[in-house]
């Protein structure tokens, strides 16, 4: 059995996938434009220890659009953004996070799962390497497909500044 651990650095805007404490993969990400924080409705990226609670979108094609964690039947194209400029584009795959630290990111007004904090795909024209999301961790679509296939429900995720 392998021991996998995802480490997200907010300051570096990177994600590392460790396997048996060895670096397996590294990705550039985009975290929250509002910075870090754990409060409900803050649109900040929560810090601390998490696990992957659910994996959503296994057989969906790249650029599948999700709303409420369900595929809409749409495939993202730039023209779609013009039709729906207000949408927070959640594409391709979703790794829904559970907070594991009571009172910090688990239960009450700080619960990462109840805040719908995901690792998910984003449109290709979205800039990576700088904050810009509404709290989630965004990745390139090809990267989230790769990561999705490498991790399981229960995989540890540490988010730090």
C-alpha positions as CSV (number, residue, x, y, z in Angstrom):
1,X,0.0,0.0,0.0
2,X,1.3,3.5,-0.8
3,X,1.1,6.5,1.4
4,X,0.0,9.5,-0.6
5,X,-0.1,13.1,0.6
6,X,-1.1,16.3,-1.2
7,X,0.6,19.4,0.0
8,X,-0.7,22.8,-1.2
9,X,1.5,25.9,-0.7
10,X,-0.6,29.1,-0.9
11,X,2.5,31.4,-1.0
12,X,4.1,29.4,-3.8
13,X,0.8,28.6,-5.6
14,X,1.9,25.0,-6.0
15,X,0.7,21.5,-5.2
16,X,2.9,18.5,-4.5
17,X,1.8,14.9,-4.6
18,X,4.1,12.8,-2.3
19,X,4.0,9.1,-2.4
20,X,5.8,7.3,0.5
21,X,7.3,10.7,1.4
22,X,8.9,11.1,-2.1
23,X,7.9,13.8,-4.5
24,X,5.8,12.1,-7.3
25,X,4.2,15.2,-9.0
26,X,4.2,18.9,-8.8
27,X,1.5,21.3,-10.2
28,X,0.9,25.0,-10.4
29,X,-2.4,26.0,-8.9
30,X,-4.6,29.0,-8.2
31,X,-6.1,29.5,-4.7
32,X,-8.6,32.1,-3.4
33,X,-8.3,35.7,-4.5
34,X,-9.4,36.6,-1.0
35,X,-6.5,34.8,0.5
36,X,-6.6,32.3,3.3
37,X,-9.3,31.8,5.9
38,X,-11.7,29.3,7.2
39,X,-14.9,31.2,7.8
40,X,-18.1,30.3,6.0
41,X,-18.9,32.7,3.0
42,X,-15.4,34.2,3.2
43,X,-14.4,32.9,-0.3
44,X,-11.0,32.2,1.2
45,X,-8.9,29.0,0.9
46,X,-8.9,27.1,4.2
47,X,-5.7,26.0,5.8
48,X,-4.8,22.9,7.7
49,X,-5.3,19.2,7.4
50,X,-7.9,17.8,5.1
51,X,-8.7,14.6,3.3
52,X,-10.4,13.9,0.0
53,X,-14.0,13.1,0.9
54,X,-15.4,12.5,-2.6
55,X,-14.2,12.2,-6.1
56,X,-16.6,13.4,-8.7
57,X,-16.5,13.3,-12.5
58,X,-14.5,10.1,-13.2
59,X,-15.8,9.4,-16.7
60,X,-16.6,13.0,-17.7
61,X,-14.7,14.5,-20.7
62,X,-12.2,17.3,-20.2
63,X,-14.0,20.7,-19.9
64,X,-17.3,19.1,-18.6
65,X,-19.1,21.9,-16.7
66,X,-20.3,21.2,-13.1
67,X,-22.9,23.1,-11.2
68,X,-23.7,21.8,-7.7
69,X,-21.3,19.0,-8.3
70,X,-23.4,17.7,-11.2
71,X,-22.4,17.8,-14.9
72,X,-24.7,20.2,-16.7
73,X,-24.3,18.5,-20.1
74,X,-22.2,21.5,-21.3
75,X,-18.6,21.4,-22.4
76,X,-16.8,24.6,-21.6
77,X,-15.8,26.9,-24.5
78,X,-14.9,30.6,-24.3
79,X,-18.2,31.5,-25.9
80,X,-20.0,29.9,-22.9
81,X,-18.3,32.3,-20.6
82,X,-19.7,35.2,-22.6
83,X,-23.2,33.7,-22.1
84,X,-22.7,33.1,-18.4
85,X,-20.1,35.7,-17.2
86,X,-21.2,35.3,-13.5
87,X,-20.4,31.6,-13.3
88,X,-17.5,30.2,-11.2
89,X,-16.3,27.6,-13.7
90,X,-15.8,24.2,-12.1
91,X,-14.6,21.8,-14.8
92,X,-13.5,18.3,-15.6
93,X,-13.1,16.7,-12.1
94,X,-13.8,17.6,-8.5
95,X,-12.0,16.4,-5.4
96,X,-14.3,17.5,-2.5
97,X,-12.3,18.2,0.7
98,X,-13.2,17.3,4.3
99,X,-11.6,19.4,7.0
100,X,-9.9,17.2,9.7
101,X,-9.2,19.8,12.4
102,X,-12.1,20.3,14.8
103,X,-12.9,24.1,15.1
104,X,-10.3,25.0,12.5
105,X,-11.7,23.5,9.3
106,X,-14.2,20.9,10.6
107,X,-17.8,21.5,11.9
108,X,-19.5,24.8,12.7
109,X,-18.9,28.0,10.6
110,X,-15.4,26.7,9.5
111,X,-16.3,23.3,7.9
112,X,-14.4,22.9,4.6
113,X,-16.9,20.3,3.3
114,X,-19.9,22.5,4.1
115,X,-18.1,25.4,2.5
116,X,-17.8,23.3,-0.8
117,X,-14.1,23.5,-0.9
118,X,-12.8,21.5,-3.9
119,X,-9.7,20.9,-6.0
120,X,-11.1,21.2,-9.5
121,X,-10.4,22.0,-13.1
122,X,-10.7,25.5,-14.6
123,X,-10.8,27.0,-18.1
124,X,-7.5,26.9,-19.9
125,X,-7.3,30.7,-20.2
126,X,-7.4,31.2,-16.4
127,X,-4.0,32.2,-15.1
128,X,-2.3,29.7,-12.8
129,X,0.3,30.6,-10.3
130,X,-1.7,33.4,-8.8
131,X,-4.7,33.6,-6.5
132,X,-8.0,34.0,-8.3
133,X,-10.7,31.5,-7.1
134,X,-13.6,31.8,-4.7
135,X,-12.0,29.6,-2.1
136,X,-11.2,26.4,-4.0
137,X,-8.0,25.2,-5.5
138,X,-8.0,25.4,-9.3
139,X,-5.8,23.3,-11.6
140,X,-5.3,22.9,-15.3
141,X,-7.7,20.3,-16.7
142,X,-5.0,17.9,-17.7
143,X,-3.5,18.2,-14.3
144,X,-6.7,17.5,-12.4
145,X,-7.4,14.4,-14.6
146,X,-3.9,13.1,-13.8
147,X,-4.2,13.9,-10.0
148,X,-7.7,12.4,-9.9
149,X,-6.5,9.1,-11.2
150,X,-3.5,9.0,-8.8
151,X,-5.4,9.6,-5.5
152,X,-8.2,8.0,-3.5
153,X,-10.9,9.0,-1.2
154,X,-9.1,9.5,2.2
155,X,-5.9,10.9,0.7
156,X,-4.4,13.5,3.1
157,X,-4.3,17.1,1.9
158,X,-2.4,19.7,3.8
159,X,-2.9,23.4,2.9
160,X,-0.5,25.9,4.3
161,X,0.7,29.4,3.6
